[in-house]
């Protein structure tokens, strides 16, 4: 019985900063870009929350 490509487990996309990109396909590069864009969004959200917490603490302690 043949296994369809859709039934195969998908390889988890991961990226290491600075790694060699020459062996990656265009599709793999697009997957990496999507992964990194998602991570950038997550980091920016965390930074926004931390700034809001710090600003609230600054206002509280300056009173």
C-alpha positions as CSV (number, residue, x, y, z in Angstrom):
1,X,0.0,0.0,0.0
2,X,1.4,3.3,-1.1
3,X,1.4,6.3,1.3
4,X,0.0,9.5,-0.2
5,X,2.1,12.6,0.3
6,X,-0.8,14.2,2.3
7,X,-0.7,11.3,4.8
8,X,3.0,11.6,5.5
9,X,3.9,13.5,8.7
10,X,5.1,17.0,7.8
11,X,8.5,18.0,8.9
12,X,8.4,20.7,11.5
13,X,9.7,24.0,10.1
14,X,12.5,25.4,12.2
15,X,15.2,28.0,11.4
16,X,18.6,28.7,12.8
17,X,19.8,32.2,12.4
18,X,22.8,32.3,10.0
19,X,22.3,28.8,8.6
20,X,23.2,28.0,5.0
21,X,20.1,28.7,2.8
22,X,21.6,27.3,-0.5
23,X,20.0,23.9,-0.1
24,X,16.5,25.1,0.7
25,X,13.7,25.2,-1.9
26,X,11.6,28.3,-2.6
27,X,8.8,26.7,-0.7
28,X,11.0,26.0,2.2
29,X,12.2,29.6,2.2
30,X,8.6,30.8,2.1
31,X,7.8,28.5,5.1
32,X,10.8,30.0,7.0
33,X,9.7,33.5,6.3
34,X,6.2,32.7,7.5
35,X,7.6,31.2,10.7
36,X,9.9,34.1,11.3
37,X,7.1,36.7,10.7
38,X,5.0,34.9,13.2
39,X,7.8,35.0,15.7
40,X,8.3,38.7,15.1
41,X,4.6,39.3,15.8
42,X,4.8,37.3,19.0
43,X,7.9,39.2,20.1
44,X,6.4,42.5,19.4
45,X,3.3,41.6,21.3
46,X,5.3,40.6,24.3
47,X,7.4,43.8,24.1
48,X,4.2,45.9,24.0
49,X,2.8,44.1,27.1
50,X,6.1,44.5,29.0
51,X,6.2,48.2,28.1
52,X,2.6,48.7,29.3
53,X,3.5,47.0,32.6
54,X,6.6,49.1,33.1
55,X,4.8,52.3,32.3
56,X,2.0,51.4,34.8
57,X,4.6,50.7,37.5
58,X,6.4,54.0,36.7
59,X,3.2,55.9,37.0
60,X,2.3,54.2,40.3
61,X,5.7,54.8,41.9
62,X,6.0,58.4,40.7
63,X,2.7,59.3,42.5
